[in-house]
Amino acid sequence: MRTGKERQTGWIRTGLLGVAALCIVIGAVRGEAQEVLVKAVNICLECIGIG
């Protein structure tokens, strides 16, 4: 049986996981994943001297 502190920690973890998942979904819907990919490609190309 879990104590009150362990139960509270479980709710906090679940809440934070839910908020993180919601933020990921909102970012994906807004197209921010594509923007991050474009920036990563540009940085990578600059590092090897092409961009």
Biopython code that builds the backbone (N, CA, C, O; Angstrom):
import numpy as np
from Bio.PDB.StructureBuilder import StructureBuilder

atoms = [
    (1, "MET", "N", (0.838, -1.182, 0.000)),
    (1, "MET", "CA", (0.000, 0.000, 0.000)),
    (1, "MET", "C", (0.885, 1.249, 0.000)),
    (1, "MET", "O", (1.892, 1.313, 0.704)),
    (2, "ARG", "N", (0.492, 2.227, -0.795)),
    (2, "ARG", "CA", (1.306, 3.431, -0.933)),
    (2, "ARG", "C", (0.918, 4.455, 0.127)),
    (2, "ARG", "O", (-0.233, 4.544, 0.555)),
    (3, "THR", "N", (1.914, 5.213, 0.527)),
    (3, "THR", "CA", (1.672, 6.269, 1.501)),
    (3, "THR", "C", (1.132, 7.504, 0.793)),
    (3, "THR", "O", (1.078, 7.551, -0.436)),
    (4, "GLY", "N", (0.736, 8.495, 1.569)),
    (4, "GLY", "CA", (0.193, 9.728, 0.993)),
    (4, "GLY", "C", (1.190, 10.451, 0.123)),
    (4, "GLY", "O", (0.826, 10.995, -0.919)),
    (5, "LYS", "N", (2.450, 10.466, 0.534)),
    (5, "LYS", "CA", (3.495, 11.149, -0.233)),
    (5, "LYS", "C", (3.720, 10.459, -1.579)),
    (5, "LYS", "O", (3.866, 11.123, -2.605)),
    (6, "GLU", "N", (3.748, 9.122, -1.572)),
    (6, "GLU", "CA", (3.934, 8.377, -2.823)),
    (6, "GLU", "C", (2.748, 8.593, -3.760)),
    (6, "GLU", "O", (2.928, 8.703, -4.973)),
    (7, "ARG", "N", (1.556, 8.654, -3.211)),
    (7, "ARG", "CA", (0.354, 8.870, -4.016)),
    (7, "ARG", "C", (0.389, 10.270, -4.636)),
    (7, "ARG", "O", (0.033, 10.444, -5.802)),
    (8, "GLN", "N", (0.820, 11.268, -3.853)),
    (8, "GLN", "CA", (0.918, 12.634, -4.352)),
    (8, "GLN", "C", (1.955, 12.723, -5.470)),
    (8, "GLN", "O", (1.726, 13.383, -6.483)),
    (9, "THR", "N", (3.089, 12.060, -5.284)),
    (9, "THR", "CA", (4.127, 12.052, -6.310)),
    (9, "THR", "C", (3.604, 11.411, -7.594)),
    (9, "THR", "O", (3.917, 11.876, -8.690)),
    (10, "GLY", "N", (2.821, 10.363, -7.467)),
    (10, "GLY", "CA", (2.238, 9.706, -8.639)),
    (10, "GLY", "C", (1.322, 10.641, -9.413)),
    (10, "GLY", "O", (1.348, 10.653, -10.644)),
    (11, "TRP", "N", (0.515, 11.421, -8.711)),
    (11, "TRP", "CA", (-0.387, 12.362, -9.383)),
    (11, "TRP", "C", (0.400, 13.473, -10.069)),
    (11, "TRP", "O", (0.048, 13.916, -11.162)),
    (12, "ILE", "N", (1.465, 13.916, -9.414)),
    (12, "ILE", "CA", (2.292, 14.969, -10.028)),
    (12, "ILE", "C", (2.942, 14.446, -11.297)),
    (12, "ILE", "O", (2.954, 15.135, -12.318)),
    (13, "ARG", "N", (3.483, 13.237, -11.245)),
    (13, "ARG", "CA", (4.113, 12.654, -12.441)),
    (13, "ARG", "C", (3.104, 12.490, -13.566)),
    (13, "ARG", "O", (3.392, 12.806, -14.720)),
    (14, "THR", "N", (1.920, 11.995, -13.225)),
    (14, "THR", "CA", (0.882, 11.804, -14.236)),
    (14, "THR", "C", (0.462, 13.136, -14.838)),
    (14, "THR", "O", (0.265, 13.239, -16.049)),
    (15, "GLY", "N", (0.325, 14.155, -13.997)),
    (15, "GLY", "CA", (-0.059, 15.480, -14.484)),
    (15, "GLY", "C", (0.996, 16.073, -15.405)),
    (15, "GLY", "O", (0.672, 16.626, -16.455)),
    (16, "LEU", "N", (2.255, 15.956, -15.010)),
    (16, "LEU", "CA", (3.333, 16.480, -15.855)),
    (16, "LEU", "C", (3.428, 15.722, -17.178)),
    (16, "LEU", "O", (3.680, 16.327, -18.220)),
    (17, "LEU", "N", (3.232, 14.425, -17.144)),
    (17, "LEU", "CA", (3.233, 13.637, -18.376)),
    (17, "LEU", "C", (2.094, 14.077, -19.293)),
    (17, "LEU", "O", (2.275, 14.188, -20.505)),
    (18, "GLY", "N", (0.931, 14.324, -18.717)),
    (18, "GLY", "CA", (-0.212, 14.792, -19.503)),
    (18, "GLY", "C", (0.048, 16.155, -20.129)),
    (18, "GLY", "O", (-0.275, 16.377, -21.296)),
    (19, "VAL", "N", (0.629, 17.068, -19.358)),
    (19, "VAL", "CA", (0.936, 18.409, -19.874)),
    (19, "VAL", "C", (1.974, 18.319, -20.989)),
    (19, "VAL", "O", (1.855, 19.005, -22.004)),
    (20, "ALA", "N", (2.992, 17.474, -20.804)),
    (20, "ALA", "CA", (4.020, 17.314, -21.834)),
    (20, "ALA", "C", (3.413, 16.758, -23.123)),
    (20, "ALA", "O", (3.718, 17.239, -24.214)),
    (21, "ALA", "N", (2.558, 15.746, -22.996)),
    (21, "ALA", "CA", (1.913, 15.163, -24.175)),
    (21, "ALA", "C", (1.038, 16.200, -24.880)),
    (21, "ALA", "O", (1.017, 16.268, -26.109)),
    (22, "LEU", "N", (0.325, 16.996, -24.106)),
    (22, "LEU", "CA", (-0.520, 18.035, -24.686)),
    (22, "LEU", "C", (0.320, 19.067, -25.444)),
    (22, "LEU", "O", (-0.056, 19.491, -26.537)),
    (23, "CYS", "N", (1.452, 19.469, -24.869)),
    (23, "CYS", "CA", (2.333, 20.429, -25.539)),
    (23, "CYS", "C", (2.899, 19.858, -26.834)),
    (23, "CYS", "O", (3.031, 20.580, -27.822)),
    (24, "ILE", "N", (3.232, 18.579, -26.839)),
    (24, "ILE", "CA", (3.742, 17.936, -28.056)),
    (24, "ILE", "C", (2.674, 17.933, -29.135)),
    (24, "ILE", "O", (2.959, 18.233, -30.294)),
    (25, "VAL", "N", (1.451, 17.597, -28.762)),
    (25, "VAL", "CA", (0.354, 17.566, -29.736)),
    (25, "VAL", "C", (0.087, 18.967, -30.283)),
    (25, "VAL", "O", (-0.084, 19.136, -31.491)),
    (26, "ILE", "N", (0.050, 19.969, -29.410)),
    (26, "ILE", "CA", (-0.194, 21.341, -29.865)),
    (26, "ILE", "C", (0.910, 21.786, -30.822)),
    (26, "ILE", "O", (0.624, 22.399, -31.851)),
    (27, "GLY", "N", (2.160, 21.487, -30.498)),
    (27, "GLY", "CA", (3.264, 21.849, -31.383)),
    (27, "GLY", "C", (3.172, 21.157, -32.729)),
    (27, "GLY", "O", (3.450, 21.767, -33.762)),
    (28, "ALA", "N", (2.784, 19.884, -32.729)),
    (28, "ALA", "CA", (2.655, 19.144, -33.985)),
    (28, "ALA", "C", (1.526, 19.708, -34.835)),
    (28, "ALA", "O", (1.660, 19.809, -36.054)),
    (29, "VAL", "N", (0.424, 20.073, -34.210)),
    (29, "VAL", "CA", (-0.710, 20.634, -34.945)),
    (29, "VAL", "C", (-0.339, 21.984, -35.560)),
    (29, "VAL", "O", (-0.780, 22.311, -36.662)),
    (30, "ARG", "N", (0.469, 22.759, -34.849)),
    (30, "ARG", "CA", (0.882, 24.075, -35.356)),
    (30, "ARG", "C", (1.991, 23.980, -36.392)),
    (30, "ARG", "O", (2.360, 25.000, -36.973)),
    (31, "GLY", "N", (2.537, 22.798, -36.646)),
    (31, "GLY", "CA", (3.572, 22.632, -37.653)),
    (31, "GLY", "C", (4.964, 22.977, -37.164)),
    (31, "GLY", "O", (5.863, 23.206, -37.973)),
    (32, "GLU", "N", (5.157, 23.017, -35.870)),
    (32, "GLU", "CA", (6.453, 23.396, -35.331)),
    (32, "GLU", "C", (7.499, 22.303, -35.485)),
    (32, "GLU", "O", (8.695, 22.594, -35.469)),
    (33, "ALA", "N", (7.081, 21.066, -35.631)),
    (33, "ALA", "CA", (8.043, 19.983, -35.841)),
    (33, "ALA", "C", (8.787, 20.197, -37.157)),
    (33, "ALA", "O", (9.994, 19.971, -37.232)),
    (34, "GLN", "N", (8.085, 20.623, -38.173)),
    (34, "GLN", "CA", (8.701, 20.902, -39.473)),
    (34, "GLN", "C", (9.685, 22.057, -39.352)),
    (34, "GLN", "O", (10.764, 22.016, -39.943)),
    (35, "GLU", "N", (9.325, 23.082, -38.596)),
    (35, "GLU", "CA", (10.212, 24.243, -38.402)),
    (35, "GLU", "C", (11.500, 23.835, -37.692)),
    (35, "GLU", "O", (12.584, 24.289, -38.060)),
    (36, "VAL", "N", (11.386, 22.995, -36.693)),
    (36, "VAL", "CA", (12.564, 22.520, -35.969)),
    (36, "VAL", "C", (13.457, 21.700, -36.900)),
    (36, "VAL", "O", (14.680, 21.832, -36.856)),
    (37, "LEU", "N", (12.864, 20.861, -37.737)),
    (37, "LEU", "CA", (13.631, 20.053, -38.677)),
    (37, "LEU", "C", (14.382, 20.942, -39.671)),
    (37, "LEU", "O", (15.552, 20.693, -39.963)),
    (38, "VAL", "N", (13.728, 21.959, -40.181)),
    (38, "VAL", "CA", (14.375, 22.875, -41.134)),
    (38, "VAL", "C", (15.563, 23.574, -40.485)),
    (38, "VAL", "O", (16.625, 23.695, -41.096)),
    (39, "LYS", "N", (15.386, 24.032, -39.253)),
    (39, "LYS", "CA", (16.488, 24.705, -38.560)),
    (39, "LYS", "C", (17.632, 23.745, -38.288)),
    (39, "LYS", "O", (18.796, 24.127, -38.405)),
    (40, "ALA", "N", (17.322, 22.509, -37.927)),
    (40, "ALA", "CA", (18.363, 21.518, -37.663)),
    (40, "ALA", "C", (19.156, 21.211, -38.930)),
    (40, "ALA", "O", (20.380, 21.088, -38.883)),
    (41, "VAL", "N", (18.472, 21.088, -40.044)),
    (41, "VAL", "CA", (19.155, 20.827, -41.312)),
    (41, "VAL", "C", (20.066, 21.994, -41.670)),
    (41, "VAL", "O", (21.202, 21.787, -42.096)),
    (42, "ASN", "N", (19.580, 23.211, -41.502)),
    (42, "ASN", "CA", (20.399, 24.387, -41.817)),
    (42, "ASN", "C", (21.652, 24.447, -40.949)),
    (42, "ASN", "O", (22.741, 24.728, -41.449)),
    (43, "ILE", "N", (21.504, 24.184, -39.664)),
    (43, "ILE", "CA", (22.660, 24.191, -38.768)),
    (43, "ILE", "C", (23.638, 23.095, -39.179)),
    (43, "ILE", "O", (24.847, 23.327, -39.198)),
    (44, "CYS", "N", (23.145, 21.926, -39.502)),
    (44, "CYS", "CA", (24.003, 20.816, -39.891)),
    (44, "CYS", "C", (24.767, 21.137, -41.177)),
    (44, "CYS", "O", (25.959, 20.848, -41.289)),
    (45, "LEU", "N", (24.075, 21.730, -42.133)),
    (45, "LEU", "CA", (24.739, 22.083, -43.385)),
    (45, "LEU", "C", (25.790, 23.166, -43.174)),
    (45, "LEU", "O", (26.820, 23.162, -43.848)),
    (46, "GLU", "N", (25.549, 24.092, -42.250)),
    (46, "GLU", "CA", (26.537, 25.123, -41.957)),
    (46, "GLU", "C", (27.782, 24.488, -41.315)),
    (46, "GLU", "O", (28.906, 24.912, -41.582)),
    (47, "CYS", "N", (27.572, 23.482, -40.478)),
    (47, "CYS", "CA", (28.711, 22.850, -39.801)),
    (47, "CYS", "C", (29.648, 22.154, -40.783)),
    (47, "CYS", "O", (30.863, 22.150, -40.584)),
    (48, "ILE", "N", (29.091, 21.562, -41.847)),
    (48, "ILE", "CA", (29.949, 20.867, -42.794)),
    (48, "ILE", "C", (30.378, 21.769, -43.938)),
    (48, "ILE", "O", (31.088, 21.335, -44.846)),
    (49, "GLY", "N", (29.943, 23.037, -43.895)),
    (49, "GLY", "CA", (30.435, 24.023, -44.843)),
    (49, "GLY", "C", (29.655, 24.136, -46.134)),
    (49, "GLY", "O", (30.141, 24.761, -47.076)),
    (50, "ILE", "N", (28.477, 23.564, -46.220)),
    (50, "ILE", "CA", (27.698, 23.650, -47.456)),
    (50, "ILE", "C", (26.763, 24.855, -47.414)),
    (50, "ILE", "O", (26.567, 25.526, -48.428)),
    (51, "GLY", "N", (26.190, 25.129, -46.253)),
    (51, "GLY", "CA", (25.162, 26.157, -46.141)),
    (51, "GLY", "C", (25.622, 27.474, -45.918)),
    (51, "GLY", "O", (24.817, 28.400, -45.812)),
]
sb = StructureBuilder()
sb.init_structure("model")
sb.init_model(0)
sb.init_chain("A")
sb.init_seg("    ")
for serial, (resi, resn, name, xyz) in enumerate(atoms, 1):
    if name == "N":
        sb.init_residue(resn, " ", resi, " ")
    sb.init_atom(name, np.array(xyz, "f"), 0.0, 1.0, " ", f" {name:<3s}", serial, name[0])
structure = sb.get_structure()
